[in-house]
Amino acid sequence: MEFDYSVLHDNFTYLLWGRVAEGEPGGVLLTVIMALSSGAIALVLGVIMAAIAWRFTGWPRRILFLWAAFIRGIPLIFVIFWLYFLLPVVFGAAIPGTMTVIAALAWFTSAAVMHSTLAGLEALPKGQTEAGIASGFSQIKIICFILLPQAWPNLLPSWLGLFISLIKDTSLAFIVNVPELTTLAGQVNNRVQIYPAEIFLFIGLVYYLLCAALARFTALKLTKKSPAI
């Protein structure tokens, strides 16, 4: 079996950024955009939910844990399908597929962010919270100005690990025809039809390079643990 990588040369820019010149980003560019957008939303939602679960240990925490268990127990592909068909009904208007996938990824990942962040907050010495109370800080200020600044160096590797998963999970956007990397690879393969191995080996390499770079960054962070307080 001989490989012919000319198909990659002919479609390289298309796989990198799609039709960005026409206002339609795609390929690697859209994959990164979706991962960054959903990651930022998931981080904000997850930290807020972790703060609520830390502050209220009764029924609010149980509800959040139940919600997290529910969403994490469903395949992500189903979540994408649900939002793809549900959001247009809720808002009474067509929702771009890219926005649907970003919402699904953020919703799905925020549950994991909540659990990891809550674990980081609860791992801190109780004296930190008591010192904040003694200083007259509100619970919100204790979390924002005392606990999170101490916890985030240890939480960063976990958050980066979730972001690595997000990059790979964006490939599921092909089921709703969002033109990210996997979708464009499928389009190129359907057009030329005779180079599937070359195309999808290249796509796998691109995902690997993206994830390996982040994994390396995570490893560097793990070697620079913050001193115990």
C-alpha positions as CSV (number, residue, x, y, z in Angstrom):
1,M,0.0,0.0,0.0
2,E,1.4,3.4,-1.0
3,F,0.4,6.7,0.5
4,D,-0.2,9.8,-1.5
5,Y,-0.1,12.9,0.6
6,S,-0.8,15.3,-2.3
7,V,-4.4,15.4,-1.1
8,L,-3.2,17.1,2.1
9,H,-1.2,19.6,0.1
10,D,-4.2,20.5,-2.0
11,N,-6.6,20.9,1.0
12,F,-4.2,22.0,3.7
13,T,-5.5,25.6,4.1
14,Y,-9.1,24.4,3.9
15,L,-8.4,21.9,6.8
16,L,-6.7,24.6,8.8
17,W,-9.3,27.4,8.7
18,G,-12.1,26.4,6.3
19,R,-13.7,29.3,4.4
20,V,-12.6,32.0,6.8
21,A,-12.1,34.5,4.0
22,E,-15.8,34.2,3.3
23,G,-16.7,34.7,7.0
24,E,-17.1,31.0,7.7
25,P,-14.2,29.8,9.9
26,G,-13.7,26.0,10.0
27,G,-11.2,23.3,10.4
28,V,-8.5,23.6,13.1
29,L,-9.4,27.3,13.6
30,L,-13.0,26.5,14.4
31,T,-12.0,23.6,16.6
32,V,-9.8,25.9,18.7
33,I,-12.5,28.6,18.8
34,M,-15.2,26.1,20.1
35,A,-12.8,24.6,22.6
36,L,-11.8,28.0,24.0
37,S,-15.4,29.3,24.1
38,S,-16.9,26.3,25.7
39,G,-14.0,26.0,28.1
40,A,-14.3,29.6,29.3
41,I,-18.1,29.2,29.8
42,A,-17.6,25.9,31.6
43,L,-15.0,27.3,33.8
44,V,-17.2,30.2,34.9
45,L,-20.3,28.0,35.5
46,G,-18.3,25.3,37.2
47,V,-16.6,27.7,39.6
48,I,-19.9,29.4,40.4
49,M,-21.5,26.1,41.1
50,A,-18.6,24.9,43.2
51,A,-18.8,28.1,45.3
52,I,-22.6,27.5,45.8
53,A,-21.9,23.9,46.8
54,W,-19.1,25.0,49.2
55,R,-21.3,27.7,50.8
56,F,-24.5,25.7,51.1
57,T,-24.0,22.2,52.2
58,G,-27.7,21.2,52.4
59,W,-30.2,20.8,49.6
60,P,-28.4,23.2,47.2
61,R,-25.4,21.0,47.1
62,R,-27.5,17.8,46.7
63,I,-29.3,19.4,43.8
64,L,-26.0,20.4,42.1
65,F,-24.6,16.9,42.7
66,L,-27.7,15.3,41.3
67,W,-27.6,17.6,38.2
68,A,-23.9,16.8,37.7
69,A,-24.4,13.1,38.0
70,F,-27.3,13.3,35.5
71,I,-25.4,15.3,32.9
72,R,-22.2,13.3,33.2
73,G,-24.1,10.0,32.9
74,I,-25.4,10.9,29.5
75,P,-23.2,10.5,26.3
76,L,-22.1,13.9,25.1
77,I,-23.4,13.1,21.6
78,F,-26.9,13.0,23.1
79,V,-26.5,16.3,24.8
80,I,-25.5,17.9,21.4
81,F,-28.5,16.3,19.7
82,W,-30.9,17.5,22.5
83,L,-29.7,21.1,22.4
84,Y,-29.6,21.1,18.6
85,F,-33.3,20.4,18.4
86,L,-34.4,21.9,21.7
87,L,-32.8,25.4,21.6
88,P,-34.6,26.5,18.4
89,V,-37.9,25.5,20.0
90,V,-37.1,27.4,23.3
91,F,-35.9,30.6,21.5
92,G,-38.3,30.4,18.6
93,A,-35.5,31.0,16.1
94,A,-32.8,29.0,14.3
95,I,-29.6,28.6,16.4
96,P,-26.3,28.2,14.6
97,G,-24.9,24.7,14.9
98,T,-21.6,26.1,16.3
99,M,-23.4,27.8,19.1
100,T,-25.3,24.6,19.9
101,V,-22.1,22.6,20.2
102,I,-20.4,25.2,22.3
103,A,-23.4,25.3,24.7
104,A,-23.5,21.5,24.9
105,L,-19.7,21.2,25.5
106,A,-19.9,23.9,28.2
107,W,-22.9,22.4,29.9
108,F,-21.3,18.9,29.9
109,T,-17.9,20.1,31.1
110,S,-19.1,22.5,33.8
111,A,-20.1,19.5,35.9
112,A,-16.6,18.2,36.0
113,V,-15.2,21.7,36.7
114,M,-17.6,22.0,39.6
115,H,-16.4,18.8,41.2
116,S,-12.7,19.5,40.8
117,T,-13.0,23.1,42.0
118,L,-15.1,22.1,45.0
119,A,-12.5,19.4,45.9
120,G,-9.8,22.1,45.6
121,L,-11.7,24.5,47.9
122,E,-12.4,21.8,50.5
123,A,-8.8,20.7,50.5
124,L,-7.6,24.0,51.9
125,P,-7.1,24.3,55.7
126,K,-10.2,25.3,57.6
127,G,-8.3,28.0,59.2
128,Q,-8.3,30.0,56.0
129,T,-12.1,30.3,56.1
130,E,-12.0,31.0,59.8
131,A,-9.4,33.8,59.3
132,G,-11.6,35.4,56.7
133,I,-14.7,35.3,58.9
134,A,-12.7,36.8,61.8
135,S,-11.5,39.6,59.4
136,G,-15.1,40.4,58.7
137,F,-15.2,39.1,55.1
138,S,-18.4,37.9,53.6
139,Q,-18.6,34.3,52.3
140,I,-18.3,35.6,48.7
141,K,-15.1,37.6,49.5
142,I,-13.7,34.6,51.4
143,I,-14.1,32.5,48.2
144,C,-12.9,35.1,45.8
145,F,-10.0,36.7,47.7
146,I,-8.8,33.9,50.0
147,L,-9.7,30.4,48.9
148,L,-9.6,30.6,45.1
149,P,-6.3,32.4,44.9
150,Q,-4.8,29.6,47.0
151,A,-6.6,26.8,45.3
152,W,-6.2,27.7,41.6
153,P,-2.5,26.6,41.2
154,N,-3.5,23.1,42.2
155,L,-6.7,23.3,40.2
156,L,-5.0,24.5,37.0
157,P,-3.7,21.0,35.9
158,S,-7.2,19.6,36.3
159,W,-8.7,22.4,34.4
160,L,-6.2,22.0,31.6
161,G,-6.9,18.3,31.5
162,L,-10.6,19.1,31.0
163,F,-9.6,21.5,28.2
164,I,-7.7,18.7,26.5
165,S,-10.8,16.6,26.6
166,L,-12.8,19.5,25.1
167,I,-10.5,19.7,22.1
168,K,-11.1,16.1,21.3
169,D,-14.9,16.4,22.1
170,T,-15.3,19.1,19.5
171,S,-15.0,16.3,16.9
172,L,-18.5,15.3,17.8
173,A,-19.7,18.5,16.1
174,F,-19.7,16.5,12.8
175,I,-23.1,15.0,13.8
176,V,-24.8,18.4,13.3
177,N,-22.6,19.3,10.3
178,V,-20.5,22.0,12.1
179,P,-17.5,22.6,9.9
180,E,-14.8,21.8,12.5
181,L,-11.7,19.7,11.7
182,T,-13.4,16.3,11.6
183,T,-16.3,17.5,9.5
184,L,-14.0,19.1,6.9
185,A,-11.9,16.0,6.8
186,G,-15.0,14.0,6.0
187,Q,-16.0,16.5,3.3
188,V,-12.5,16.2,1.7
189,N,-12.6,12.4,1.9
190,N,-16.1,12.3,0.3
191,R,-14.9,14.5,-2.5
192,V,-11.7,12.7,-3.4
193,Q,-12.8,9.2,-2.1
194,I,-9.4,7.5,-2.6
195,Y,-7.2,8.9,0.2
196,P,-9.0,8.2,3.5
197,A,-5.9,6.9,5.2
198,E,-3.9,9.9,4.4
199,I,-6.6,12.3,5.4
200,F,-7.6,10.8,8.7
201,L,-4.0,10.0,9.7
202,F,-3.3,13.7,9.3
203,I,-6.4,14.7,11.3
204,G,-5.4,12.3,14.1
205,L,-1.9,13.9,14.1
206,V,-3.3,17.4,14.4
207,Y,-5.5,16.4,17.4
208,Y,-2.5,14.7,18.9
209,L,-0.3,17.8,18.5
210,L,-2.9,20.1,20.0
211,C,-3.5,17.8,23.0
212,A,0.2,17.0,23.5
213,A,1.1,20.7,23.6
214,L,-1.5,21.2,26.3
215,A,-0.4,18.1,28.2
216,R,3.2,19.3,28.2
217,F,2.1,22.6,29.6
218,T,0.1,20.8,32.3
219,A,3.1,18.7,33.1
220,L,5.2,21.8,33.6
221,K,2.6,23.2,35.9
222,L,2.6,20.0,38.0
223,T,6.4,20.4,38.5
224,K,5.8,23.9,40.0
225,K,3.5,23.2,42.9
226,S,2.7,26.2,45.1
227,P,4.1,26.0,48.6
228,A,1.8,24.9,51.4
229,I,0.2,27.6,53.4
